[in-house]
Amino acid sequence: MNLSEVLYTQAVPIESYGPGFFRIAGEVIEGGALIHAAGAKGWGGFEDTATVLAMKDKIDFILLGTGDAMTPVPAAFRMALQEAEIGIEPMATPSACRTYNVLVSEGRRVAAVLVPIEG
């Protein structure tokens, strides 16, 4: 079997995560996070739709990490994204982190909006 190193030439990968934090490009983000090809920043949770909506022209859809397990997406958050025509794929945060890294390594226009795991 040949193994190839994954290069993120056009994106910032999620390096690691743990209880209450994410490490992206050597920087730690405490709490929720929004990660996309150009960088990462803190996210204020489901009430913080403005941070996500600002990405509308830079992404095709978002991966929504809902924490330790997949949980329902709050209706107001889901509706705000639908009105802005932003696709959403909810899943547990660990799955969203892995899926994000795979998709950006393929050059996809995706963002990860992540609720941290608890620990």
Sine and cosine of phi, psi and omega as CSV:
sin_phi,cos_phi,sin_psi,cos_psi,sin_omega,cos_omega
0.00,0.00,0.72,-0.69,0.09,-1.00
-0.99,-0.12,0.73,-0.69,0.07,-1.00
-0.94,-0.35,0.70,-0.72,0.02,-1.00
-0.89,-0.46,0.67,-0.74,0.07,-1.00
-0.95,0.33,0.70,-0.71,0.04,-1.00
-1.00,0.10,0.80,-0.59,0.03,-1.00
-0.95,-0.32,0.74,-0.67,0.02,-1.00
-0.97,-0.25,0.97,0.23,-0.08,-1.00
-0.96,0.27,-0.43,0.90,-0.06,-1.00
-0.84,-0.54,0.36,0.93,-0.08,-1.00
-0.42,-0.91,0.26,-0.97,0.07,-1.00
-0.96,-0.29,0.91,-0.42,-0.01,-1.00
-0.99,0.13,0.32,-0.95,0.15,-0.99
-1.00,0.10,0.90,-0.44,-0.05,-1.00
-0.99,0.16,-0.66,0.76,0.01,-1.00
-0.25,-0.97,0.18,-0.98,0.07,-1.00
-0.47,-0.88,0.34,-0.94,0.03,-1.00
-0.32,-0.95,-0.16,-0.99,-0.02,-1.00
-0.84,0.54,0.95,-0.32,0.09,-1.00
0.99,0.14,0.13,0.99,-0.03,-1.00
-0.49,-0.87,0.28,-0.96,0.12,-0.99
-0.71,-0.70,0.60,-0.80,0.10,-1.00
-0.92,-0.39,0.88,-0.48,-0.02,-1.00
-0.76,-0.65,0.84,-0.54,0.01,-1.00
0.79,0.61,0.65,0.76,0.05,-1.00
0.99,0.16,-0.09,1.00,0.00,-1.00
-0.97,-0.26,0.60,-0.80,0.02,-1.00
-0.99,-0.16,0.75,-0.66,0.12,-0.99
-0.93,-0.36,0.87,-0.50,0.04,-1.00
-1.00,0.08,0.67,-0.74,0.02,-1.00
0.99,0.14,-0.40,-0.92,-0.02,-1.00
-0.91,0.42,0.41,-0.91,-0.05,-1.00
-0.61,-0.80,0.52,-0.85,0.15,-0.99
-0.88,-0.48,0.87,-0.49,-0.04,-1.00
-0.84,-0.54,0.71,-0.70,0.05,-1.00
-0.57,-0.82,0.03,-1.00,-0.13,-0.99
-0.82,0.57,-0.59,0.81,-0.09,-1.00
-1.00,0.03,-0.15,0.99,-0.01,-1.00
0.37,-0.93,-0.30,-0.96,-0.05,-1.00
-0.54,-0.84,0.43,-0.90,0.08,-1.00
-0.42,-0.91,0.20,-0.98,0.04,-1.00
-0.93,0.37,0.46,-0.89,0.04,-1.00
-0.77,-0.63,0.72,-0.69,-0.11,-0.99
-0.99,0.10,0.17,0.99,0.01,-1.00
0.99,-0.15,-0.11,-0.99,-0.14,-0.99
-0.89,0.46,-0.33,0.94,0.07,-1.00
-0.98,0.21,-0.27,0.96,-0.06,-1.00
-1.00,-0.02,0.92,0.39,0.01,-1.00
-0.97,0.24,-0.47,0.88,-0.06,-1.00
-0.86,0.50,-0.65,0.76,0.00,-1.00
-0.89,0.45,-0.64,0.77,0.00,-1.00
-0.96,0.28,-0.69,0.73,-0.02,-1.00
-0.90,0.44,-0.45,0.90,0.03,-1.00
-0.91,0.42,-0.30,0.96,-0.01,-1.00
-1.00,0.06,-0.07,1.00,-0.19,-0.98
-0.73,0.68,-0.71,0.71,-0.09,-1.00
-1.00,0.09,-0.07,1.00,-0.06,-1.00
-0.96,-0.28,-0.15,0.99,-0.09,-1.00
-0.70,-0.71,0.33,-0.94,0.10,-1.00
-0.99,-0.12,-0.51,0.86,0.04,-1.00
-0.27,-0.96,0.19,-0.98,0.05,-1.00
-0.87,-0.49,0.53,-0.85,0.20,-0.98
-0.99,-0.11,0.84,-0.54,-0.04,-1.00
-0.96,-0.27,0.95,-0.32,0.09,-1.00
-1.00,0.08,0.89,-0.46,-0.12,-0.99
-0.99,-0.11,0.21,0.98,0.01,-1.00
0.91,-0.40,-0.47,-0.88,-0.05,-1.00
-0.88,0.48,-0.53,0.85,-0.01,-1.00
-0.68,-0.73,0.35,-0.94,0.07,-1.00
-0.94,0.34,0.77,-0.63,0.02,-1.00
-0.77,-0.64,0.31,-0.95,0.03,-1.00
-0.87,0.49,0.58,-0.82,0.05,-1.00
-0.99,0.12,0.77,-0.64,0.03,-1.00
-0.81,0.59,0.68,-0.73,-0.10,-0.99
-0.83,0.55,-0.69,0.73,-0.05,-1.00
-0.90,0.44,-0.64,0.77,0.03,-1.00
-0.92,0.40,-0.73,0.68,0.00,-1.00
-0.87,0.50,-0.70,0.72,-0.01,-1.00
-0.91,0.42,-0.64,0.77,0.03,-1.00
-0.87,0.49,-0.65,0.76,0.02,-1.00
-0.94,0.34,-0.64,0.77,0.02,-1.00
-0.89,0.46,-0.67,0.74,0.01,-1.00
-0.89,0.45,-0.53,0.85,0.03,-1.00
-1.00,0.05,0.04,1.00,-0.01,-1.00
0.86,0.51,0.64,0.77,0.09,-1.00
-0.97,-0.24,0.87,-0.50,0.04,-1.00
-0.94,0.34,0.50,-0.86,-0.05,-1.00
-0.69,-0.72,0.70,-0.71,0.04,-1.00
-0.81,-0.59,0.99,-0.12,-0.01,-1.00
-0.98,0.20,0.58,-0.82,0.06,-1.00
-0.24,-0.97,0.17,-0.99,0.07,-1.00
-0.89,0.46,0.51,-0.86,-0.06,-1.00
-0.83,0.55,-0.70,0.71,0.03,-1.00
-0.85,0.53,-0.64,0.77,0.04,-1.00
-0.92,0.39,-0.64,0.77,0.01,-1.00
-0.90,0.44,-0.63,0.77,0.02,-1.00
-0.89,0.46,-0.74,0.67,-0.01,-1.00
-0.90,0.43,-0.71,0.71,-0.03,-1.00
-0.90,0.44,-0.67,0.75,0.04,-1.00
-0.84,0.55,-0.76,0.65,-0.04,-1.00
-0.87,0.49,-0.64,0.77,0.03,-1.00
-0.90,0.43,-0.74,0.67,-0.07,-1.00
-0.91,0.41,-0.66,0.75,0.01,-1.00
-0.95,0.32,-0.46,0.89,0.07,-1.00
-0.92,0.39,-0.38,0.92,0.06,-1.00
-1.00,0.00,0.00,1.00,0.02,-1.00
0.99,0.11,0.27,0.96,-0.02,-1.00
-0.96,0.27,0.52,-0.86,0.03,-1.00
-1.00,0.00,0.99,0.10,-0.09,-1.00
-0.73,-0.69,0.43,-0.90,0.12,-0.99
-0.81,-0.59,0.44,-0.90,0.11,-0.99
-0.92,-0.40,0.80,-0.60,0.08,-1.00
-0.91,-0.41,0.91,-0.42,-0.27,-0.96
-0.82,-0.57,0.79,-0.62,0.22,-0.97
-1.00,0.05,0.75,-0.66,-0.03,-1.00
-0.93,0.37,0.42,-0.91,0.12,-0.99
-0.97,0.25,0.32,-0.95,-0.06,-1.00
-1.00,0.01,-0.73,0.68,0.05,-1.00
0.88,-0.48,0.00,0.00,0.00,0.00
